[in-house]
Amino acid sequence: LGGMRDEAEIKGHRRTYIGAMPGKFIQALKEVQVENPVIMLDEIDKLGSSFQGDPASALLECLDPEQNNAFLDHYLDLRVDLSKVLFLCTANQLDTIPQALLDRMDTIRLSGYISEEKVAIAKHHLLPKLLRRAGLKKKTLDVTDGALRQIVEGYAREAGVRNLEKQLHKILRKGIVKLLEAPDTTLRIGIKDLPTYLGQPLFRQEKALKGVGVVTGLAWTAMGGATLGVEAARIHSQTRGFKLTGQLGDVMKESASIAHSFISSHLKRYKGDPAFFDRSYIHLHVPEGATPKDGPSAGVTMATALLSLARREAVHRPMAMTGELTLTGQVLPVGGIREKVIAARRQKITTLILPQANQRDYEELPDYLQEGMEVHFARDYNDVFQICFEEKPARDSRIH
């Protein structure tokens, strides 16, 4: 459906026009000759509209189970029953789909592939397909499992496998040139050979930051999960102030303000100097500065970074955390748990703090993602404090 802008593609042309044809759905029914086919509507988020009509509005009648039992095609000028058809729609984003159309569909979100799945897809499907297309045998040109993993993590970090296929194709093209120069040789491409074929990796290994005022968070991006370092520093003690940098969006700025307000008003509870923020100009930075960031899920991370700075004490062990923080200290659920767990595993971080409300999301993950992970579920910030600093808050620390 990408680029479709004429509603006649859906509902058909009237027979008075030269070259008139039935709509796509009637053509599909004629082709399969059954009344209950599966019809896939690809790229439904890229529908257009013009003076010729709005296809998205035409789809309302087709996808509404209350109306599609009497769908009217303009070419046939007859009522056709589409109620037995199973429509599957695909989209990359929901923002551009009209709300009225979205209400008539059940939304199923599909997570991106993890590294192990991408390596398996490349090994069993992509590479054999490219070798057949190039007329090569596996024994002539082979890519090791270690090289495939390095391609996935260093050159093609994405939700799908399109860029992974491009990188493998690039290796084959350069490999074929070498085989033409020396036909009797065989190529076995390992990790050390990849810079020769693909150049230097596009993605570097994320370094886990540590120290006083430094905490590792978990984020979700279009390319999957990522670790997110949060740094807090005291600039001077002449006046009270709070500064944010790191290309933060409006929601993330609000989360930082909430974290600052909550920690400032509860320092005594968490065994810090109650007057610390009254005489401190604080700078909170979220690297990398050139990458835009937004969302509420870093609230717990920013609060912990501020508390670590106020207590002059680093988090006691390597860990990563995610969760939205409220002004009363409640830890609210966030999305992207699967991707965030994968990001932590990639960084070899085995201790995580997740919101209590996300426990079900974590338990639904495959066993191989949960293996070796120590996950703590926090209902409020008291739980986060006990895990990070391994001591209990002051006695009057009950959060309402």
Salt bridges, closest charged atoms under 4 A:
GLU9 OE1 - LYS24 NZ 3.87
GLU35 OE2 - LYS84 NZ 3.14
GLU43 OE1 - LYS46 NZ 2.86
ASP45 OD2 - LYS46 NZ 3.29
GLU61 OE1 - LYS11 NZ 3.04
ASP64 OD2 - ARG104 NE 3.34
GLU116 OE2 - ARG149 NH2 3.93
GLU117 OE1 - ARG338 NH2 3.42
ASP142 OD2 - ARG188 NH1 3.05
ASP145 OD2 - LYS123 NZ 3.26
GLU153 OE2 - ARG149 NH1 3.34
GLU165 OE2 - LYS129 NZ 2.93
GLU206 OE2 - ARG157 NH1 3.32
GLU206 OE2 - ARG346 NH2 3.88
ASP273 OD2 - ARG279 NH2 2.46
ASP278 OD1 - ARG240 NH1 2.90
GLU288 OE2 - ARG204 NH2 2.53
GLU313 OE1 - ARG311 NH2 2.60
GLU313 OE2 - HIS316 NE2 2.34
GLU364 OE2 - ARG360 NE 3.31
GLU374 OE2 - ARG317 NH1 3.25
GLU374 OE2 - HIS376 NE2 2.88
GLU390 OE1 - HIS316 ND1 3.38
GLU390 OE2 - ARG317 NE 3.99
GLU391 OE1 - LYS271 NZ 3.11
GLU391 OE2 - ARG311 NH2 2.58
